Amino acid sequence: MGKSRKTPPAAGQDGMLDAVIGAVKDVAAKEVMPRYLRVAHQRKSDGSVFTEADIAAQEALALRLRDIFPGAIVGEEMTADEQAQQWLAGDTGLWCVDPIDGTSNFVNGLPYFAVSVALMRQGRSVLGVVYDPVADEVFYARQGHGAFLNGETLPIKEYAPALRNAMANVDLKRLTPRLAQQLAAVPPYSSHRNLGASTLEWCYTAAGRFDVYLHGRQKLWDFAAGALILEEAGGSMCTLEHDAFWTGNLWEHSVIAALDPALFAAWKTWVRARL
């Protein structure tokens, strides 16, 4: 691929990143995995699922992250008012936390969910960690220092040479009806998946497991860590409407993304022509 290989910081050389990875793994081990397949769930007003594991993990992460950097914290399981207050208080740094991304998978025994943490400054993520506790895979990046999976530089797999050969990750249900119909009827790629955990979808794209990515609507905690990890892996992203991904309403974004620049350009052109 011609991509330079960056060496991940050795243990102790990036204290903050090491500490965040340690905190995320510890919280997953103590608060998330002991409740896997053992916890009842409820539904929020928007229909999404949450459990006591989400709440416990978010509270535990908040305590650990404030010890690492005393910034404000926006968590998925906060109320909208709490999230807004924390965002306004986060001028010098803001932790963005998704304690369990893929909660529906978590409660139904599907082994595809993750704990996600990002540190944001001035509306951009500068550090991101996404941990899949079932596979024991930790994806991580710090701005300007590359992206890694368990110490190996991302991407770890060659991407498809052309859109027609690509493996896509596409969430159809949040797209416009015309675009969703076109993707279902005449997809431009070889095959697609939708596995139900946005934070991991970003990371799988960064790793080369998916060649192209499309999502109609994500919340800040869905993309805060993963978008940085894809960027640091050399990938490209935009929204359905705007070329500059980190602009506009950061609380909610659509996503068009790919690792390879030429593949990204072809994918973006195809998608936007069918909005």
N, C-alpha and C positions, 0 to 999 in steps of 0.2 A: 504493500500500500504506500510505501515511501514515507510513512509516518515515523518521526523520530521517537525513540523510546526514552521516556523519562523514568528516572529512578525514584521510587517513593521515598519520602523522608524516613530515615532510620528511626527506630524507637527512641523517643526522647528528643529528637531534633525538631519536631513540630508538636510542642506540648499541648496546644489547644486541640488540634486534630486528634492526637492520641487520646486525650481525655474524653472527647466527645464519643469516639468509637467505643471506648471502655464503658462509658455511661450507658450508651444505647444497648450494647450487648448485655450489660448487667441487668438493666431494666427488662429487657426481653426475657432473660433467664428467670427472673424473680417474679415478674408481674404478668407477663404475656403467656409464655409457654405452659406454666402450671394450670392455666385456665383453658387451654386449647381443648375443644370438644367437651368442656365441663361447665360451660357458662351459659346462662339464659341471655336472651337479647331483647331489646326494645327498639322502637322506631321513633325517630325524630319527626318534627312537623313536616319536613321535606320528604319523608318516606325512607330515608337512609337508616341503616342499622347501627346501633351502638350497644356496648356491653359494659359490665363493671370492669372488665379488663382494659377497655379504652380509658376509662376514668382513672383507674389505678396507675396505668402506665404514664398517662399525661401528668398526673400529680408527682410521680416519682421522677420523671424527666425534668420537670420544672425545678425541683429541689437540686438535682445534680447539675443542671445547666447553669443555674444562678451561681453555683460555686465556681464554675469554670469562667463565666463572664456574666457580670451582674446586669444584664440587659433585660428589656421587657420580653414577654413571651406571648406569642399568639398560638393557641392550640385549637385543633379542630373541635374539641368537645367543649369549648367555651361558648357562652352566648354571644350573639352578634354584638351586643353592647360591650361586653368584656373584650372581645377581639378589637373593636374600634378604639377603645381606651388604651389597650396595650400598644396598638399600632402608633397612636399619637405620642405615646411615651417612649417610643423606640428610636429617637433621633440618633443616639450614639451606637446603637446596635440592637437588633431584634432577633430573638430566637423564634423560628417557625417550626411547629411540631405537629406531626401526624402520628399519634401513639400506636394506632393499628390501621394501616391503609389496606383495604381489602377485608373489612370486617365481615361482610357477607360470606366470603370464602372461609374466614376464620371460624365462624359459628357453624358452617356446614361441613367442616372437615376437609376443605380443599386447601392443599398446602402451598398457597400462593398469596402471601400477605407480608407486610413489612412494617418496620418502625423507621420513621423518617425525621431527620432534624436538619435544619439549615440555619446558618447565621447570616442575617441580612444587614446591609448598611446602605442607606440612601436609596432604597428601593431595588437593590441588587443583591443576589446571594453571593457571599464570599467564601463560604464553607458549606459543604453538604455531605451528609452521611445517610445511607439507606441500607438497612440490615434486614435480610431474610433469615429469620431464626431457624426455619425448617432446613434449608439448604446450608445454613451457616455461611452465607455469602454476605460480605460487607463491601458495598460500593462507596467510594468516597472521593472527594476532590476539594482542593483549596484553590482559589482563584490565582491563575498564573502558574500553577505547579502540576498540571496534568490530573488525570483521573485514573483510578485504580480499583481492581477487584481482588481482595485478599492479597494485596501486594503486587499484583501483576498489572502492568500498564494496559489501559483500555485504548482501542478495542482489542479483543482477543481473537477475533474471527474476521475473515475477509468478507466484505459486503458484496452484494450482487452487482454485476457489471451493468445491468440495465433494468429499468423499471419492470419490464415484463417478466423478469426472473426473480423479482424481489419477494421476500417474506415481509408482510405488512402487519402492523398492529393497528386495528381500526375499531373505534367505538362508534357503532352506527346510530345508537339511539339518541345521541345529542346533536346530530347533524341536521341540516335542512332536509326536508323530504326529497327534494330533487337530487341532492348529492348522495343521500343514502340509497335511493333507488338506482342511481347510476353505478354505485359501488357494488350493489348486490347483483345487478343484471350484467354489467360489462366491466368488471374490475380490470385495472391496467396492470396488476401485479400477478404473481403466480399463486399466492395463497395468503390468507390472513387469519389472525387470531384476535380474540378479545378476552383477556384473562381476569380482568376485574380488580387490578391494583395499579393505579396510575404511577405511583412512585417506582415500582419495579419495571413498568413498561418503559419509562425513560431510561432506566439503567440497562435494560436488555437491548435497547436501541444503541446506547453508548458502547455496549460490549460487542455489537455486531450480530446479536441473536435475532434481532429484527432489523430489516434494512430501512423501512420507512414507517412513520408513525403519524396517526391522525386521531384527534380527539376534539369533539365539539365544544366542550366546556369543562374546565377544571377549576378548583379552588386553589388559593395560594399555597396551602400546605400539600397539595397534590404535585405541584411542579417546582417548589422552591429549591429543594435539594437536587432533584433529578435533572432539571434544566441546566444547572451548573455542571453536573457530572457529564452530561452530553456535550456541553460546550467545551469542557476541558479535555474530552476525548477527541475533539476535532470536528464535532458535528455542527449542524446548522438547524435553526428553528425560526419560525415566525408564527403569526396567528392567521386565522382565515382572512382577516381584514387588513392587517398591518405587517410590514416587513420587519420592523423593529420589535422583537419579542418583549423586551423589558420596558415597554411603554404602555400608556393607557391605564385602564383599571386593573391593577395587580390583584385585586381580590378574586377576579374571575377571568380566565383566559381560554381561548381555543388554541390548538396546537397543530402545526404541520412541521414535521421534522424528519431528518435523515442524517446519516453519518457522512456519506460521500457528497461533495458539493454538486457534481453533475446530476446525481440521482435526486438530490434535494430540489434542484432547479426544475427537473422534469416532473417531479411529484407535485410541487407547488403549482406549476402551470396547469397540470391536469386537474387538480382539485379546484382551483379558483375559477377555472373555465366552466365549472358545473355547479357553482353556488346558486 
